[in-house]
Amino acid sequence: MSSNDVPCYGTDAIAAALEQTDPLEATIVGVVLAGGTSSRFGPANKLLAELDGEPLIRHATRTLVDAALSGVVVVLGYEAAAVRTALSRVDVQTVRNPEYEEGLSTSVATAIRAVGTPETDAVVFLPGDMPTVDSDTVDRLSDAYQAELGTALAAAFDGHRGNPVLFDRDHFDALLDVTGDVGGLPVLAESDESALIETGDPGVLADIDTTAELQHRK
């Protein structure tokens, strides 16, 4: 999915859509994807590396906890116990993906199986290695969804697709069918209800893959 293939909505379009419709009263659950092996980072687990005195995973998790969501689940995998410890006293639930070595899609599927109950209308996914996303960005995705601007939404900055992403429950089965290390990208690409949500937040493009990238953020 390129930025030319789907509509892109900004603040004014979302506000106008909310005024013109009865907003959905949706139950939206946040999911932090924290199961990967961080192989490009070297021998250390990047989610435990510190930025501004806290592990990366706490930054990303707090983004969702501070947003207006119905709850937050963290999907663990590699060094699950250590990552869970790093999240002590953070108001989240955790679930372990035993197949984390088979790629990001397995963590997405683990999340859907854990939270995809009839009560859940949509899920927002945020990778655990994205420490600088603003909570307002998550709320903008939620607003766009509740304004019925799309059912598969990706945060964007300057028209470039990033994370987090939101999927309505209509896409849960498709997410369960994805394989490999691509997450929900195929579902975004194939859906007729996809849209980009312009956030003005450069953090939606800023993941940490290497030690050099982490040092650049400090």
DAFENZI-V732795 format. One record per pair of residues at least 6 apart in sequence whose ideal C-beta (glycine too) atoms are under 7 Angstrom apart, sorted by the first residue. I is the first residue (numbers start at 1). J is the second residue. If there is no record, write none. Layout:
# DAFENZI-V732795
i->I j->J
i->I j->J
This chain:
# DAFENZI-V732795
i->1 j->161
i->1 j->188
i->1 j->189
i->1 j->194
i->3 j->159
i->3 j->160
i->3 j->161
i->3 j->196
i->6 j->194
i->6 j->195
i->6 j->196
i->7 j->195
i->8 j->156
i->8 j->159
i->8 j->195
i->8 j->196
i->8 j->198
i->9 j->144
i->9 j->149
i->9 j->195
i->9 j->197
i->9 j->198
i->10 j->198
i->14 j->140
i->14 j->143
i->14 j->144
i->14 j->147
i->14 j->149
i->17 j->147
i->17 j->148
i->17 j->149
i->18 j->143
i->18 j->147
i->21 j->147
i->21 j->148
i->23 j->146
i->23 j->147
i->24 j->146
i->24 j->148
i->26 j->121
i->26 j->122
i->26 j->145
i->26 j->146
i->27 j->70
i->27 j->119
i->27 j->120
i->27 j->121
i->28 j->69
i->28 j->70
i->28 j->121
i->28 j->122
i->28 j->124
i->28 j->142
i->29 j->69
i->29 j->70
i->29 j->71
i->29 j->73
i->29 j->115
i->29 j->120
i->29 j->123
i->30 j->64
i->30 j->67
i->30 j->69
i->30 j->72
i->30 j->124
i->30 j->126
i->30 j->138
i->31 j->73
i->31 j->75
i->31 j->111
i->31 j->115
i->31 j->123
i->31 j->124
i->31 j->125
i->32 j->60
i->32 j->61
i->32 j->64
i->32 j->72
i->32 j->74
i->32 j->75
i->32 j->126
i->32 j->128
i->33 j->75
i->33 j->104
i->33 j->107
i->33 j->125
i->33 j->127
i->33 j->128
i->34 j->47
i->34 j->57
i->34 j->74
i->34 j->75
i->34 j->76
i->34 j->83
i->34 j->128
i->35 j->75
i->35 j->76
i->35 j->77
i->35 j->78
i->35 j->97
i->35 j->100
i->35 j->107
i->36 j->77
i->36 j->78
i->36 j->100
i->36 j->104
i->37 j->78
i->37 j->101
i->38 j->45
i->38 j->46
i->38 j->47
i->40 j->209
i->40 j->210
i->41 j->209
i->41 j->210
i->41 j->211
i->42 j->211
i->45 j->78
i->45 j->79
i->45 j->82
i->46 j->56
i->46 j->129
i->46 j->208
i->47 j->55
i->47 j->56
i->47 j->57
i->47 j->83
i->47 j->128
i->47 j->129
i->48 j->55
i->48 j->82
i->48 j->83
i->48 j->86
i->49 j->55
i->49 j->56
i->49 j->214
i->51 j->59
i->51 j->131
i->51 j->214
i->51 j->217
i->51 j->218
i->55 j->86
i->56 j->128
i->56 j->129
i->56 j->131
i->56 j->208
i->57 j->83
i->57 j->86
i->57 j->87
i->57 j->128
i->58 j->86
i->58 j->87
i->58 j->90
i->59 j->131
i->60 j->126
i->60 j->127
i->60 j->128
i->60 j->130
i->60 j->131
i->61 j->72
i->61 j->74
i->61 j->87
i->61 j->90
i->61 j->92
i->63 j->126
i->63 j->133
i->63 j->135
i->63 j->138
i->64 j->72
i->64 j->124
i->64 j->126
i->64 j->138
i->65 j->72
i->65 j->90
i->65 j->91
i->65 j->92
i->66 j->135
i->67 j->135
i->67 j->138
i->67 j->139
i->68 j->139
i->68 j->142
i->69 j->124
i->69 j->138
i->72 j->92
i->73 j->92
i->73 j->93
i->73 j->95
i->73 j->111
i->73 j->114
i->73 j->115
i->74 j->87
i->74 j->92
i->74 j->94
i->75 j->95
i->75 j->97
i->75 j->107
i->75 j->110
i->75 j->111
i->76 j->83
i->76 j->84
i->76 j->94
i->76 j->96
i->76 j->97
i->77 j->96
i->77 j->97
i->77 j->100
i->77 j->107
i->78 j->100
i->80 j->96
i->84 j->94
i->95 j->110
i->95 j->114
i->97 j->106
i->97 j->107
i->97 j->110
i->99 j->106
i->100 j->106
i->100 j->107
i->103 j->180
i->103 j->181
i->104 j->181
i->104 j->182
i->104 j->183
i->105 j->178
i->105 j->179
i->105 j->180
i->105 j->181
i->105 j->182
i->105 j->183
i->108 j->125
i->108 j->175
i->108 j->178
i->108 j->183
i->108 j->184
i->109 j->175
i->109 j->176
i->111 j->123
i->112 j->172
i->112 j->175
i->112 j->176
i->115 j->123
i->116 j->169
i->116 j->172
i->120 j->169
i->121 j->168
i->121 j->169
i->122 j->145
i->122 j->166
i->122 j->167
i->122 j->168
i->122 j->169
i->123 j->167
i->124 j->138
i->124 j->141
i->124 j->164
i->124 j->166
i->125 j->164
i->125 j->165
i->125 j->184
i->126 j->133
i->126 j->163
i->126 j->164
i->127 j->163
i->127 j->207
i->129 j->207
i->129 j->208
i->130 j->163
i->130 j->203
i->130 j->206
i->130 j->207
i->131 j->208
i->132 j->203
i->132 j->206
i->133 j->164
i->133 j->201
i->133 j->203
i->133 j->204
i->134 j->201
i->134 j->203
i->137 j->155
i->137 j->199
i->137 j->201
i->137 j->204
i->138 j->164
i->140 j->197
i->140 j->199
i->141 j->153
i->141 j->155
i->141 j->164
i->141 j->166
i->141 j->197
i->144 j->150
i->144 j->153
i->144 j->197
i->145 j->153
i->145 j->166
i->149 j->195
i->150 j->193
i->150 j->194
i->150 j->195
i->151 j->168
i->151 j->170
i->151 j->171
i->151 j->191
i->151 j->193
i->152 j->167
i->152 j->171
i->152 j->187
i->152 j->188
i->152 j->191
i->152 j->193
i->152 j->194
i->153 j->165
i->153 j->166
i->153 j->195
i->153 j->197
i->154 j->161
i->154 j->162
i->154 j->165
i->154 j->188
i->154 j->196
i->154 j->197
i->155 j->162
i->155 j->163
i->155 j->164
i->155 j->197
i->155 j->199
i->155 j->204
i->156 j->162
i->156 j->196
i->156 j->197
i->156 j->198
i->156 j->199
i->156 j->204
i->157 j->199
i->157 j->200
i->157 j->201
i->157 j->202
i->157 j->204
i->157 j->205
i->160 j->205
i->161 j->196
i->162 j->204
i->162 j->205
i->163 j->204
i->165 j->184
i->165 j->188
i->167 j->175
i->167 j->184
i->167 j->187
i->171 j->187
i->171 j->191
i->174 j->187
i->175 j->184
i->175 j->187
i->178 j->184
i->178 j->186
i->178 j->187
i->188 j->194
i->208 j->214
i->208 j->217
